[in-house]
């Protein structure tokens, strides 16, 4: 069954690479000849080409529109998982789907414990400084102006670079991974805590984004090159001198995942907090109902 599905996908890929192929494998007459004639390339409907059983399986984890956008390598990976699932028990299948969904919903789990961002691209840096109206490259959006000789301020990607393809979950194209709205300028310890979901940004009563240090174990740690601790920046507003915002839907998603992880780690209680409700409302405002449903499915797949 999986072989038939893969055969259909491969034929669609061949046709996509060579749009001049007609029925029977021959070339369509007149294609490309004469002036003023153009050929509009349409995206193949891979979903409809798949076997019914495979489509039914896919409906549990993605949508037709999103599946058709996936590169061939990811479609083949799903097809392999589908083939494996046919030989496994229901319990094993649920585990397989949960791991797949969780890896896409929470890319921060792949960030190592010793990670510091090494990508301080000059073009990304310049774009972020200009967009947010920062005075120079030594301005942290939490600490403000810092000692340029002692404090490292780096590009902090809100959505990780390693998961660029999954930006489509938020109706954003993968090319937006280095967009200035997906980048903050942060002191390196703050950036690391953000990547590890030990610190996030939440909305206060005025709707401004402020720091929330969610891991109590780091509160007493001193930020490198300063005399300040994580406890000192608790509740500090995210500095946006130009008045322009980052992608708030991505900030909200990070906040929701950080709180879910905090419950897993035992850092907070089980009750849903007001800031999580606000984060969910922000995402609801930013995305259509289909995208919201997709994200909720992914959130339910992440450990709690």
N, C-alpha and C positions, 0 to 999 in steps of 0.2 A: 504494500500500500504506500509506504514511504517512498519507494523507488518511483512509482507512478507520479507522485506529487513532485518529486525532484526533477523528473524528466520534463514535466510541463514547465517548471520554473526555468530549467536550462534552455528550453526552446524559446521561451520569452526573452531570456537574456541574449540569445543569438540574434533574435529579431531586433532587439533594441540596439545592439552593436552595429547591425547591418540593416538599416531601415529600408534599403532598396530591394531586399528580398521579397519576392511575392510568393504566391502559392506555387508549390512544386519546386521551390528553391531557385527559380530563375529570377532575373532582374526585370523590374517593371520598365516597360518601354517609355522613353521620353523623360525619365527622371533626370533632373539636372540640366536638361537641354533647353535652350532658348532663354531669352531674357525675361525678367519680370516674373519668373516662375519660382516658387519657393516650396519647401517641404516642411510642414509643421510636425515636429516630433512629439508624439503623445506618450505619456507615461503608461507602460503596460499595467493591466489590472491583474497583478499576481494573485490577489485574493481569490478572484473568480476562477483562475486557472488551477488552484489547489483542489485536492480531493475534498468532498463534503465533510468527511470525518476529521480531516486536518483543520478545516475552517471552523468546525464546531469546537475543537480544542483551542484554536487560536482566540476564539471569542472570549475565552476566560481571562486572557492576559493582554489583549490589545484590540485595536479597532481596524477596520478595513483600510481607512485612510492612512493610519500610522504604519501598518504592515506594508502597504505599497511604497512607502518612502524608505523602508529599510534597505541597506546595501545587501547585495546577494550573500555575502558571508554570514550576516546575521539571520537571513531567511533560512539558509541551509542549517545553521545551528539550531534554529527552532524546529526545523524538520527532523533533525537527528534526535532532539529531545522528545518530539512527538513519537518517533519510532521506538525509543526506549520506553516511553510511558505505556505503550501498548503491551509491554511485557512485564509491567510492574503492578503491584497492588495499589489500591486506591490511596492508602496511606503514603506509600512511596511517591506516588504521583503528586499528592498535595505538597509533599516536602520539596519535590523538584520545582514545582511552580512557585512555591514560596521563595526558594533560593533565587530563582530567576528574577522574580519581581523585586525582592529586597535589594539585589545588586543594582538594579536600575533606579530604585526609589531613593536609596541612601548611598551615594558614591563616596561619602566621607569615610565609610568603614575601611576603604582601601588605602587611606592616608596613613603612613607609618607613624609610629609613636615618636620617632626622632625627626619627623619632617619639618623642614623650614623651606619656604619657597625660594628657589634659586633663579626663577625666571623674573628678572627685573628689566624686561624689554624696554628700551628707551622710547620706542614709539607708543607702547601701551602706557608707560609712565607719563609721557608728555600729554597724551590724550586725556588721561584721568585727571591730571593736575589742571588742565584747561577746563574740563567739563565741570569739576566741582569748585573751581575758583580758588585753588590752593596757592599759597604764596610762592612755594618752591618745592623741590623734591624732598626736603627734610621736614615736611608738615605731615604729622600723623592725624588722621581724622577722629582720633579719640583723645590723644594727648595734646594736640596743637603743635606749635613750633617747638622743635627739640634741638638739643645740642648736636650739631652736624658731625662732630668728631667722635661722639660716644654712642649715639643712638642710630640703629639701623631701621629705616622705614622702607617697606617693600610693597610690591604689587600683591594684593590679596584677592584672588578670584573667589567670588561668592559661590558660583557653581564651578566645581573642579574642572580643570583643563582635561583631565583623563576621561571625563564623561560628556564631552562636547556633543556627541551624537544624541544624548538624551535630553538636550534642550528642547526638542520637539514636544516633550511632555508639557511644556509651558507655552506652546505656540511661539517658540523662538527657534530660529535657524541655528545650526551648529556654528556657523560663521560668527555668531554673536558672542562666542566664548571669550574673545578679547575685547569686546565692546566695553567702553568706559563705564557703562552702567552695570557691568558684571565685575567691576574691579574697584576695590577700595585701597586707599593708601594707609597701611597700618604698621605700627611698630612690630618687629618680628615675633615677639612673644605673644602679642595679642593675635596676630595672624595664625600662629600655630594653635593657640587655644580655640580659635574659631574653627579651624579645619578639624579639630578633634571633638567638636561639639561640646566643649567645656565652657564656652562663652558664646553668646548669640546676641542679636539685637531684637528688641521688642518695642511695641508702641506704648508710650505713656498716655496719660489721660488727655494730653493735648494733641495726640497723634504723631508726636515726634519719635524718632527711633533712638533708643538709649541702650547702653550696654547692660546685659544681664549675665553676670558670672554664675554659671549654673553648677559648676563643680566646686564644692566647698573646700576641697583639699588644696586648691591652688590660691585661695584668697590671700594667704600670707606671703606668697612668692613675690619677689621684687622683679620688676620689669628691667631687663638688661639695659645698663647705661643710664638709669634713673634712680631716684630714691623712692619711687612710687610702687605700691603693691597692686595686685589685682583687686583687692578690697577697696583701694582708693579710687578705682575707676568704675566701681559699681554704680549704675544709674547715670553715668556720664552720657550726654547726648552725642550722637554721631554728627560730626561737624560737616556741614554742607554750606560753605560760604556763598556759593552761587545760587543757593535755593533749589538746585537741581537734585533729583533723587536717583539712587541706584534702582535696579530692577527690584521693586518691593515684593513682587510675587516670589522671587528667589530668596529674599531675606526671610519672608514669612515661612517658606518651605523649610529653610534651615532651622528656624525657630521651632517649628513643629517636630522635626527630627531630633533636635537637641533635647527637647523635653521628653520625647519618647525614650531616647537613650539614657537620660538622667533617671528615669524610673527604673530602667533595666539595671543601672548601676547602683540604685538605692540612694541617689542624691536628693530626690524629692519624693513627696507622697503620691498616692494614686489619683487624687482628685484633679480634674481638669482645671487649669488656671485661667484667669481672665485674659492673660496675654495670648494664650493658645487659641482661645475663642476669637480674639481679634485677628490673629494670624489667619485662621480659617476664613473669617469674613473677608479679609483682604484678598485672599486667593479667589474666593467666590466672586468678588467684584472684578477681578482681573481676567478670569477665564470663563469660557462658555460652559454649559452644563456637562457636555461630553468630556471636556478636559478635566473638569472637577471630579467627575465620576471615576475617571482613569486614575487620578492622583489618590483618591480615597482608597481605591483598590490596592494601590501600591503602599499606602500608609499601613493598611491592614496587614500587609505582608511583612512589614518590618517588625522585629522583636519588640515586645513591650515588657 
